[in-house]
């Protein structure tokens, strides 16, 4: 996502190709980072709020810096560097002991090629009747400390699934080789052992979704009639403007960012309230995604993925296609990243920006006729592919001040075969002797809201039943309870359906025209419980999923809810560790962390490719405006029939 012109530069712009190359060159020159090393990550060291404000008000350009994590493959040592791109020098260089950096796409691809060419792997698969290695795919996963073999502790480890396509171009995930896994040292690209624990005769399955591979009997059985065209046309172009990374639409203004770990990020979100530009959010992103598989079988007990912390969804971002991924009058942003040698590359059309019609915004019909306004929303979206799964992320901005965050999960489920008469207690039957394990997708959103300024307080807001009494004889009364969260331990909050608990970020230092404090409310959606024994070693490294909401004071060093170095981790060094200090969080610069996701009990209808499963949450103005801010939305230009259907003309 490069800056298009010098005139659009902003300190929050992501690094460009020249800057990635410069950061790698500086470290090569000053610390010998070159052959035998890998760059796990290079990203913009984002300037603080004061530095951004100084640039916005006076044009003062802060030092342009890059954060770098790299490691020496020979020694296994991991280093963290801060590089000044302005000064072309290394500001800091730190050895981080006893950690493993995130896996890289290069390692994933190299491990697949290495294993498929290894004579021991070829021989072991041949004993199982698998002889065409061109149909084999070795999918390498990361380890957690609790499931790491003791004899391999300290190494940079990967373990592999093995999949076999039925034919060239067919779905590899339909052909698991059960009980067959390789353990490798990824730094040395050394096969440490082959786990050949059990085998299952492959059943006859229909695991194909590409039309040419779907059997004719299934294609011929379709009764679905063709659809007529549905065209979205904006002959005068879109109503938003995009200058560099700054996006403006219908009183909204925001900046779009991107990095290797979080993928798309949103910054400096404001709303122009009748000439007064009001801040709502400083920065919003997804900071972690944990996917534990709840099956203790040899094929799945290691399968807990941290797609953001262990891999980086920026690296997994895919190019979007007009008419398929995005529909209408589209503007795209490219993303620039780097490979493990520090060489930059571009993901074209990584982010899609467009408007959508969304039915009715507001309406009322009375004796004098009807007033109705169509709802339009601005959608900023990106898609990532993490091995077998796709995650489609949509941030939507509405004319009434609402912000919606939606995530859709699709792709292909991991499956296992089981023998005739066998059981599958931790999964769902989806095909002949084939089950998909129960699993969960936990997403943690990092929401740095600045509601009319940086000093905010988070309130838990709940509805209570008023006991029946002479003053409430029919038991009708409800009351609203708003509790300020003053310390981090109070800020550990859980969803409560019974009280309809939500959370408001409030600025108690100012008032609206109604005399109340302005606020934005996190309206929870798709909140799911962790369902772990607290003593579980799997839960110990992913404690961030243990609560629906966490509140922390804003700190530039506290970005990753499960810790900075998640790969092969033992405990969660993020939210559980930070909040144990029980720091004050009242009337200060706070970050709201929201955990939500998909409790995925697979269905046969999810196979062989999963229809998108949609989850979302909302950020809604709650006393931020004095009245409906969408009163001024213009009627649809095309004439509407406002004739009242129930009151025909008469002689009366």
N, C-alpha and C positions, 0 to 999 in steps of 0.2 A: 504494500500500500504506500507508494511513493508520493512525495509532494509533487503536484503537477507543475506549479510555478513557484518562483521565489516569493512572489507576493502573497501566497497562501500559507507560508510557513507558520507553524505554531509549535511551541515547545512540547506539546503532547503528541505531535505527529509520530507515528511509529518509525523505527529505523528504516532507512533506505538501503538499497543494494551496496552503494559505495560505503555506507557506514558499517555494515556487516563486514565487508572486506577490510576496512580500516581497523576495526577492533581485532580481527584475527591477525592482521599484519603487525600491530603494535605488540601483541602478546608473543608472536613469533620472534620479533626483534629483541624484546626485553626479557623474555623468560623461556625462549626456546620451544614454544608450543608449536609443534610441526609434525613431522613423521612420527608415528607411534603414539600420537595423542588423538583424542576426539573432543570436539566441542559439543557438549550436551545442550547448551543453550546460550544464546546471545539475545539480549532484549534491551529496550530503552530503560535506563534508570530514570523513571519519571520524576520531574521536578516537583517540589512541594507546592502546597496551595499558595504560599506567600510569593514564591518565585513566579508562578503562573499569573497571579494577580498583578505582579509588577510588570510582566510582559504585556498583559491586557491593557493596563492603564498608561504605561509610559514607554512600552516597546523595549524594555530592558531584557536582553536575551540571556537566559541562564546558560551555564556550562552544559554542553551537550555530552551526555555520558551513556555508557553501555555497561550493563551487568553481564558477566560471563561466568559460566560454570564449564570447566573442562577437566579432563582426567588423562593421566599417563597410563596407557594400557600395560606397559611393562611392570610398573610398580603397583598399579591399582590405586594410586593416590588421586584424590579429588581436590581441585582448587577452585576458589571463587575470586574473581577479579572485578575491580571497578576501573574502567578505562575512560579517560577523558578524550572524547573525539575532538573537542575544541582545542585542547592542548596537545593532542597526539601523544599521550603518555599514560602509563599505568598509575592510577591513584592509589590502589591497594591490591595486594596479592596475598591470599590467605589459604593455607592448607586446612582442609576440613577433614579431620580423621574419622575413620569408622563409619563412613557413609558411602552410599552408591548414588550417583547422579541418575537422572531420568534416562530411560532407554531412548535410543534414537531410531529413526526409520531405517537408517543405513544398517544398524545392527540387526534389526528385524529381517531385512531382506538378505543380508549376508548370512545370517544363521540358517535361513531356509535353504539357500544355495549350498552352504557348507554341509548340512545334514543330508540333503538329497544326493550329494556326491560321495558321502563317506562310505567306504567299503563295508564297515560293520553294520551300518544302517541298511544298506542295500541287501546284505546277506540275511539280516534278521527279518526284513520285510518279505524277502523271497520265500522264507520258510512259511510265511503266512499266505503265500500265493500272490503277493503284490510284486510284480516284476517290471511294470512300465513306470519308471520313475518320473516320466514327463507328466503323469497324471497325479503325482503325489505333491502335497502341499504340507510343509512343516510350519506350523503356527507357533511362534515362540512367545511365552508368557514370562512375567516377572515372578519373583519370590517375595514372600513375607518371611520375617525371621523365624516365626514359630513353626513353619513347615520346611525350613531349610535344613538339609541333612547336616548334622554336626560336623562331619568330616570335611565339608566344603565351606564352612563359615569363613567369611572374609573375602571370598572370591566374588567376582561379578557374575552372577548365575542367571541362567535362563532354563526353562523347561518347555518341552514342546508337546503339542498335540500333533497327531498325524491324520491327514485326511486324504482320501483318494476319490478323484472324479470318476464317474461312470464312463465318461468319454471326453474327448477334447472339448473344452468350453463349457462343460457341465458344472453343476454346483458342487464344489468340493465338500462343503459342510454337510452334504447328504451322505457322505461316506466316511464316518469315523472308523479309525482302527483302534478299537477298544483295548485298553490295557497296555498300550504301547506308547511310551514316552521317553524322550531323551533328556538328559541333564547335561548342560554344556557350560563351560567357562567362556563367557562372551568376549572377555578381553583377549584371551589367547585363541579364541575359536577352537577350543579343544573339547572333544566328546569325552565326558567324564564317565558316563554309564548309560546303558540302555535298560530301562525298566520294562520288562516283558512279563507282566504279571498274570494276565488272563486273556482269553480270546473269545469272541462271539462270532458264530457263523453269520455272515451278512445276509439280512433278510431282503426280500423284494420290496423296495420302497419307491414312492414317487416323490422325489425331493427336488424336482426341477421347476423353475419359474420362467426361464427364458423360452419364448414361444417355440423355437425350433427344437428344443429338447423335451417339451411336454408331449407325452404320448398322444397320438392321433385320436384315440378313443376318448380322451378327456377334452381335447379341443373340439372334436365333432359333437360332443354332448352339450356344448354351450348354447343357451337359449337367449343370450343377451343381445338385444338389437343395437345397432350402431347409434352413436350420439350425433346430433347435428351440431354444427360449429357454435361455439360460444366465444365471441370475440370481445376483448376489452380494448377500447380505442379511446385515446385522448389526443384528438387532432391538434390541439393547441399545446401539447406537451404536458408534463406533470406540473403540479402546483407547488412542489418543493424546489429549493435551490441547494446545490451542492458545490461549494467552493473549497477545493482541497479536501480536507476531512471534516469541514464544518457543514452541518446539515440544518436547514431552517424550513419550517412548515407550520402554518396555522398557529402562530404565536409560540411554537416550540423552537428551541435552538439546542443543538448538542454537537459533540464531536465524536467521531467514530475512530477507535483505536484497534490495535491488533498486536498480539505477541504469541510466542511459541506455545505457551502453557494454557492461557485462558482462551486463546483464539480472539474473537471479537470482544472489545470492551467499549463502554459508552462513558463519555466524560462531559462535564460542564453542562448538565441538563437544566435549562431555564424555561420559564414561561413569561411571555409579555402580557401582563395583566393591565390592559388599557393604558399602555405607555410606561408602566413600571415593570422592568425586567426582574423577575423574582427567581432565586435559585431554588432548585428542588433536589438535585443529586449532583454530587461531585464526581462519583465514579460508580459504575455498576458492572458486574461481571459474574461469571461462574468460576469459583475458586477451587472446587474439587468435585469429583464424581467417583463414588465408590460403588462397585458392583460385586457384592459377595454372592457366590453360588451356595445354596443351602443344601448341598448333597455331599455326604461324607465318603462317597465311593472313590476308588483309586483314580478314576478319571477326572474327578472334580474337586477334591478336598483342597487343592492349592489354588483354586480358581477364584481369587478375589482381585479384581482389577481396580486400580486407581487411574482412570483414563486421563485425568488432568495431571495429577502429581507424578505418576510413573512414566507417562508417555508425552502428554501435551496435546491438547485438542487443536492447537494452532497448527502443529505439524500434520494433523490428520484432516485438515480442512480441504474440501474438494471444490472444484470449479463448478459454477452454477450455469444452467442452460436455459435460455429463453424458451418459453412455451412448455417446459417440463418442470423445472424447479421454481421458476418465477413467471408470472403471467401479467402482461400489461405493458405500460410505458416504464421501462426499467432503467435505472442507473446503477452501474456496478463500481465497486472498488476492488482493485487487485491487492494482494498481500505479498509481502516480500519476507522470506525466511532464509535459513541457511542449512546446509548439510553438516555432517559431523566433521568435515574438514574446514568448516567456516566459509565455504563458498556459497554465495547467495543464489537463490532461485525465486521465481515468481509464481504464485498461484493466481492465475487469471480469474476474474469474476468471483472472487472469494466471498464478497458481501453484496447482497442484492438490496436495493432500496426502491420501494414503489408504494403507490397509494392503492387502497382497496375500498370498494363500497361495502358497507356492513349493515345493510337494512336501515331501520329507523333509529334516528338519534333521539328525537322527542316528538310527541304528537298528542293532540287532544281534539275531540269532536264535541261541539255543543250546538245549541239552536241556531247560532249564527254561521255555522259551517265548521270547517276543520283547518287546523294549522299542523303541518307536518314538516319535519326536516330529515333529510337523509343523513345517515352517519357515514363519514369517511374517516379512514385511519391511515396513518403512515406506518409501514412495516419495514424494519431493518432486519435482515435474516442472513444466516450462514448455516452450512451443512458440514458435518464431519463424519468420516467413516473410520471407525475403530475396529479393524479386523472384520468381524461378522456383523457388527451393529452399525446403524446410522443414527445420528442424533441431529435433528433439525431444530434450530433455535430461532425464535421469532420474538423480537421486541417490538411492541405496537404502541403507538402514541395516538391518543384520541382527542377530539375537539373539545371535550368536556373536562380535560385535565387528567384523565385516567391514563395509566401506563399498565400494559399487560405484558407479562413474560410467559411465553408458551414454548414448550419443548415437546417434540414428537420423536418417538423411538420407533424405528423400523429396521429392516434388514433381515438377518437370518439367525434363528436361535441355534445355540449349541445343542446337539443331540447325542444320545448314546443308544446303541443297540443292546438288547438283552436276550438271553437264550429262551427257547420255547419253554413255557411254563414258569419262567422267571418272574421276579417282582421288580417294581420300580417305585418304592415308597416315597421317594423325594422328588418326583417329577410326574409329568402328565404324558399319557400315551398320545402321540401325534401321528404315528404311522405304524406299519406292521412291525411289531417287536422293536419299536423305537420310541424313546421318551425324551422329553426336554426337561432339564432340571428346574426346580423352583429356584428363583433368584430375585434379587432386588436391585433397583437402580436408584441410588441416592445422589442427588445434586445439592451442592451447597452454593447458594448465591451470596456474594459479598456486596452489600448495599451500603455505600457511603453516601447517605442522604444528608443534604445541607438545606433544611427547610427554612427559607428566609435568612440564611446565615449558618455559620458552623456550629454555634452553641445550641444543641438540641437535647431533649430528654425523651426517652422512650417510655411510653405508658402501655401497660397491659389493660385492654378494654374488654369488659365482660358484661353480659346481661344476666341479671339476677331475678328470680321469682320473688315477688313481695308476698309474704305470708298472708293468708286470709285473716281478716280482722274486721272490726266495725267500720274501719276506714276503707277496707277492700273486701266487701262482703261477697263479691262474685269471683274473687281470685283472678281478676283481670290484670292487675297492675304489674308492670315490670319496671325495673330501674337499671340504669347503666352505672357500672362501677369502673372508674379509671384509676389505676394504681401506678404511680411513678416507680420506675425501676432505678434504684439509686446506686447499686453496686453490681459487680459482675456476677456474683452468685445469684442475686435476685434476677439478673438478666438471663439466666438459664431457664428457658420457658418451654412448655410443651403445649401442643394443640389440645383443646378441650371442646369436643362437640357439644356437650351439655350446656356450656356457658357461652358458646359461640365466641370463644376468645380470639381476639385479634390484637394488633400492636400498632400504636400511633407514634410517629416521630413528631414531636411537638417543639415549637419555639416559644418558650415561656417568657421571652424577653421583649415581645412585641404583641400587638393586638390587631385584629382585623376591624373593619367598619362595624362589625357587630359587637366588638369589645371582647372577643374571645381570642385565644392563642391559635395561630395557624398551625395546621398539622397535615401530614400525609399518613394514610393508614395502610399497613401491610395486611391485605385480606388473604388469609392462607388458603391455599388449594393444594390438593394432592399431598398433604402431610401424611407420612407413613411412619410407624414405629420401627425401631431397629430390630426388635425381636431377637436380641442376643442376651445370653447370660452375661452380666457385667464381668465375670471372671474369664470369659472366652478370650483366648489370645488373639483371635481375629478382631474382636471388638476393641481390644486394647490398642491396636494400631489405627483404629478408625472411630475413636470416641466422639469425633465431631458429629456423627450421625445419632448420637445419644439424646439430643434435644432438638426440638423444632426450631427454636430461636436462641441465639446467643447475642449478647450485646457487649462490645468492648470499646474502650477508648481508642480513637484512631491512632495507629502507629504505622509508619512506613515499613517497619520490619515485621509486621504481623499481617502477612498476605495469604498464607496457606493454611487452611483450617486443620489439615491432618499433618502439618509440618512441612518444612521446605524439602527435605530429602525423604521421600516416601518409599522409594524402591528399597526392598529388603529391610524395612523398618520393623521395630519391635513394639514401640509405644507411639501414641499420638503426641507429638511435640507441639501441636497447634492449640486449638481452642481449649481443650481440657487443661493444658499447662498454663496458658495465659490467664484464663479466668480464675484459676486457683488463687491468684494474688488478690482477688476480690477488690479490684481497684474501683474508685468512684466513677460512675458513668452519668451522673446527673448534670445537666446544663453544661455540656462539654461537646467536643467534636467526637461523635460516636460512629461506630460501624454496626450495622444490623446484619447478622448472618442468618439466612433462612434455609432450612433443610427440607427438601420435598423430593418426590420421585414416584417410582412405579413399583408396586408390590406385584411382581410378575409371576402369577400362577398360570403357566402357559395353557393355551387352548389349542385344540386341533386346528381351529381357524387361523392360528398364527403360523401355520406350516403350509408350504415350504418357505414362503416369504411372509413376513409379518406386516399386516396392515398397520398404519401408523397408530400408535397408542399415544394419546395426547394428555399432557398435564400442564398446569399453569398456576400462576398466582397473579395478584393485582396489587398495584400501588394506587390508591384512590385519594383524591383530596378530601379531607374531613375537617371542614372549617377553614381551609386554605383560602377559599373564595367567599365572598359575601352572599353570592347567589349562583345560580346555574351559569357557568362561564360560557356556555354555548348558546345563550339567548341571541347572540348576534350572527349566528350561522345563517347564511342566505338561503332562501327557498331554492329548490331545484329549478334551473332555468327552464326546463321543459314544463309546459302547462300541466298542472295536476287537476283532476276533477275533484273539487271540494264540495260537490253537491251532497247534501246530507241524505243518506239512503232511507231514513225512517220518517221523513217529513215531506211528503209529496205536496205539490201545489194544490190548493183547494179553494172553494168559494168562500171559506170562512173569513 
